[in-house]
């Protein structure tokens, strides 16, 4: 099946080929999220794209929907950032691949837990931060789609659950102390909730810590300090990675931020 992706070229898509009238949704914000996702695809999707990253989040659902409408959808393969996004790709009849097969991507679309005006991000609320960062780093272009509640003047002011940090399990106690020494006000080992006794286990078999540093004035420096701690795999701070962010607004409008 994957051979056909690279052995033929279907007609190029244009906006005229695609539906631009949006169905009536349950709320203006939901309509705006769909419009933002559709616009993000229409304005950024490369005509000759072969490998596309697909993240997670309620707005990314509409990205997959838009991609499924493209007449050349058999020409590209989609790389998921976790189980949820893999199912999203399959549910929309798109080809699915892995980062091991395709380590270089043309573009990736993902959501965010918080985005500041410089397009620094907090991600990892869905426990997939390492896979999300791997796909984002491998992509020539990285586009964020979200709703207005994810916009922020400074990281840590709207998303108050803390910076998600993936760690190796036996480093939990040490990393907790280290994070407090770095200035974290609260450090919590993320729990599985009603469906699982004990901590969340990531797709990479690690633990997740949520560390609250309050408002973050310098996300890159904080990321570097946390990443340097022994036992830390990676952080949910995504800096200097996103090219654009599309937001569905409360009144149904769309706003676009650029790096």
C-alpha positions as CSV (number, residue, x, y, z in Angstrom):
1,X,0.0,0.0,0.0
2,X,2.8,2.5,0.9
3,X,4.5,1.9,-2.4
4,X,1.6,3.6,-4.2
5,X,2.1,6.7,-2.1
6,X,5.4,7.4,-3.9
7,X,4.9,5.9,-7.3
8,X,2.1,8.1,-8.7
9,X,0.9,11.6,-8.4
10,X,-2.8,12.5,-8.4
11,X,-4.1,15.9,-9.5
12,X,-2.9,18.8,-7.4
13,X,-5.5,20.1,-5.0
14,X,-6.7,23.7,-4.9
15,X,-9.1,25.4,-2.6
16,X,-11.7,25.2,-5.4
17,X,-11.6,21.4,-5.0
18,X,-12.5,21.6,-1.3
19,X,-15.7,22.3,0.6
20,X,-15.5,25.8,2.2
21,X,-19.0,26.0,3.7
22,X,-18.9,24.7,7.3
23,X,-21.8,22.6,8.7
24,X,-23.7,24.0,11.7
25,X,-21.9,22.9,14.8
26,X,-22.9,22.7,18.5
27,X,-21.3,26.1,19.3
28,X,-19.5,29.0,17.6
29,X,-16.2,27.9,19.1
30,X,-16.6,24.5,17.5
31,X,-17.3,26.0,14.2
32,X,-14.3,28.3,14.6
33,X,-12.1,25.3,15.5
34,X,-13.1,23.6,12.3
35,X,-12.5,26.7,10.3
36,X,-9.1,27.3,11.9
37,X,-8.0,23.7,11.2
38,X,-9.3,23.8,7.6
39,X,-7.5,27.2,7.0
40,X,-4.3,25.8,8.5
41,X,-4.3,22.9,6.0
42,X,-5.3,25.1,3.1
43,X,-2.6,27.7,3.7
44,X,0.3,25.4,4.7
45,X,-0.1,22.0,3.2
46,X,2.6,21.5,0.6
47,X,1.2,20.3,-2.8
48,X,3.9,17.6,-3.1
49,X,3.9,16.5,0.6
50,X,4.8,12.9,1.1
51,X,5.0,12.6,4.9
52,X,2.7,14.5,7.3
53,X,2.7,14.5,11.1
54,X,-0.6,14.4,12.9
55,X,-0.9,15.2,16.7
56,X,-3.8,15.1,19.0
57,X,-6.4,17.5,20.5
58,X,-9.9,18.5,19.7
59,X,-9.0,20.9,16.9
60,X,-6.6,18.4,15.2
61,X,-9.6,16.2,14.6
62,X,-10.6,18.8,12.0
63,X,-7.1,18.7,10.4
64,X,-7.6,15.0,9.8
65,X,-11.0,15.7,8.3
66,X,-9.6,18.3,5.9
67,X,-6.7,16.1,4.9
68,X,-9.2,13.3,4.1
69,X,-11.0,15.6,1.7
70,X,-7.8,16.2,-0.4
71,X,-8.0,14.6,-3.8
72,X,-4.3,13.6,-3.5
73,X,-4.7,11.9,0.0
74,X,-3.3,8.7,-1.4
75,X,-0.1,10.5,-2.2
76,X,1.0,11.0,1.4
77,X,1.5,9.0,4.6
78,X,0.6,10.3,8.1
79,X,2.8,9.9,11.2
80,X,1.0,9.8,14.5
81,X,2.2,11.1,17.8
82,X,0.4,8.5,19.9
83,X,-2.4,6.0,20.0
84,X,-5.2,8.6,19.8
85,X,-3.7,10.3,16.7
86,X,-3.1,6.9,15.0
87,X,-6.8,6.1,15.4
88,X,-7.7,9.5,14.1
89,X,-5.6,8.9,11.0
90,X,-7.2,5.5,10.4
91,X,-10.7,6.7,11.1
92,X,-10.3,9.3,8.3
93,X,-9.1,6.8,5.8
94,X,-5.6,8.1,5.6
95,X,-2.4,6.1,5.3
96,X,-0.5,5.6,8.5
97,X,3.3,5.2,9.0
98,X,5.8,5.5,11.7
99,X,8.7,7.9,12.5
100,X,11.0,4.9,12.2
101,X,10.0,4.4,8.5
102,X,9.9,8.1,7.7
103,X,12.3,10.1,9.9
104,X,11.9,13.3,7.8
105,X,8.5,15.0,7.5
106,X,7.2,17.7,5.2
107,X,4.8,19.2,7.7
108,X,3.2,18.4,11.0
109,X,-0.1,19.7,12.6
110,X,-0.6,19.5,16.4
111,X,-2.5,21.1,19.2
112,X,-1.1,22.8,22.3
113,X,-2.0,23.1,26.0
114,X,-0.7,26.7,25.9
115,X,0.9,29.0,23.3
116,X,2.5,32.4,23.9
117,X,2.9,35.2,21.4
118,X,6.4,34.0,20.4
119,X,4.9,30.6,19.7
120,X,6.5,28.9,22.6
121,X,4.3,26.0,23.7
122,X,3.4,23.8,26.7
123,X,2.4,20.4,25.5
124,X,2.1,17.0,27.2
125,X,-1.3,17.2,28.8
126,X,-2.2,14.1,26.9
127,X,1.0,12.3,28.0
128,X,2.5,12.1,24.5
129,X,5.1,14.9,24.7
130,X,8.1,12.9,23.7
131,X,6.5,11.5,20.5
132,X,5.0,14.9,19.8
133,X,8.4,16.6,20.1
134,X,10.0,13.9,18.0
135,X,7.5,14.4,15.1
136,X,7.8,18.2,15.4
137,X,11.6,18.2,15.4
138,X,11.5,16.0,12.3
139,X,9.2,18.3,10.4
140,X,10.2,21.0,7.9
141,X,7.1,23.0,9.0
142,X,5.2,22.8,12.3
143,X,1.7,24.2,12.5
144,X,-0.4,24.6,15.7
145,X,-4.2,24.5,15.7
146,X,-6.2,25.2,18.9
147,X,-8.9,27.2,20.4
148,X,-8.6,30.7,21.9
149,X,-8.3,29.3,25.5
150,X,-4.8,28.1,24.6
151,X,-3.5,31.7,23.9
152,X,-1.3,33.2,26.5
153,X,0.8,36.3,27.3
154,X,3.3,34.0,29.1
155,X,3.5,30.2,29.5
156,X,2.3,29.0,32.8
157,X,-0.5,31.6,33.2
158,X,-3.3,29.9,31.4
159,X,-2.1,26.3,31.7
160,X,-1.7,26.1,35.4
161,X,-1.3,22.3,35.8
162,X,2.5,22.7,35.5
163,X,5.1,21.8,32.8
164,X,4.8,18.1,31.8
165,X,8.2,16.4,32.2
166,X,8.8,12.8,31.1
167,X,11.3,10.9,33.4
168,X,12.6,7.4,33.8
169,X,10.6,5.8,36.6
170,X,13.4,5.2,39.1
171,X,14.5,8.9,39.0
172,X,11.2,10.1,40.3
173,X,12.3,11.0,43.9
174,X,15.6,12.6,42.7
175,X,14.1,14.6,39.9
176,X,11.3,15.9,42.2
177,X,13.9,17.4,44.6
178,X,15.9,18.8,41.7
179,X,12.9,20.5,40.2
180,X,12.0,22.1,43.6
181,X,15.6,23.3,43.8
182,X,15.1,24.9,40.3
183,X,12.1,26.9,41.7
184,X,9.1,24.7,41.1
185,X,6.3,25.6,43.5
186,X,4.6,22.2,43.2
187,X,5.8,18.9,41.7
188,X,3.3,16.1,41.1
189,X,3.7,12.6,39.8
190,X,0.8,12.3,37.3
191,X,-1.7,9.7,38.3
192,X,-3.7,7.4,36.1
193,X,-7.0,8.3,37.7
194,X,-10.1,6.1,38.0
195,X,-9.1,3.9,35.1
196,X,-5.6,3.0,36.5
197,X,-4.2,2.7,39.9
198,X,-0.8,4.3,40.2
199,X,1.1,6.7,37.9
200,X,0.5,7.4,34.2
201,X,2.8,5.3,32.0
202,X,3.8,6.9,28.7
203,X,4.0,5.1,25.4
204,X,7.7,5.0,26.1
205,X,7.2,3.3,29.4
206,X,8.2,6.3,31.5
207,X,6.6,8.4,34.2
208,X,5.3,12.0,33.9
209,X,5.8,14.8,36.4
210,X,3.9,18.1,36.3
211,X,6.0,20.9,37.7
212,X,4.5,24.3,38.4
213,X,6.9,27.2,37.9
214,X,4.3,29.9,37.7
215,X,4.6,32.3,34.8
216,X,7.6,31.3,32.7
217,X,9.6,34.3,31.4
218,X,12.3,32.4,29.6
219,X,10.9,29.0,28.4
220,X,14.2,28.0,26.5
221,X,16.4,28.5,29.6
222,X,14.0,26.6,31.8
223,X,13.8,23.7,29.3
224,X,17.6,23.6,29.2
225,X,17.9,23.5,33.0
226,X,15.3,20.7,33.3
227,X,16.6,18.7,30.4
228,X,20.0,18.7,31.9
229,X,18.8,16.9,35.1
230,X,19.8,13.2,35.2
231,X,16.7,11.1,34.8
232,X,14.8,13.6,32.7
233,X,13.9,12.3,29.2
234,X,12.3,15.5,27.9
235,X,10.0,18.4,28.8
236,X,6.7,19.7,27.5
237,X,8.3,23.1,26.7
238,X,8.4,23.4,22.9
239,X,10.5,26.5,22.0
240,X,11.6,27.8,18.5
241,X,9.7,25.0,16.8
242,X,6.2,26.2,15.7
243,X,6.0,28.3,12.5
244,X,2.3,29.4,12.8
245,X,-0.6,28.9,15.2
246,X,-4.3,29.0,14.2
247,X,-6.9,29.7,16.8
248,X,-10.7,29.3,16.7
249,X,-12.1,32.3,18.7
250,X,-15.0,32.4,21.0
251,X,-17.1,34.5,18.6
252,X,-16.4,32.1,15.6
253,X,-13.5,34.1,14.1
254,X,-10.0,32.8,13.4
255,X,-6.7,34.4,14.6
256,X,-3.3,33.5,13.2
257,X,0.0,34.0,15.0
258,X,3.3,33.7,13.1
259,X,6.8,33.1,14.5
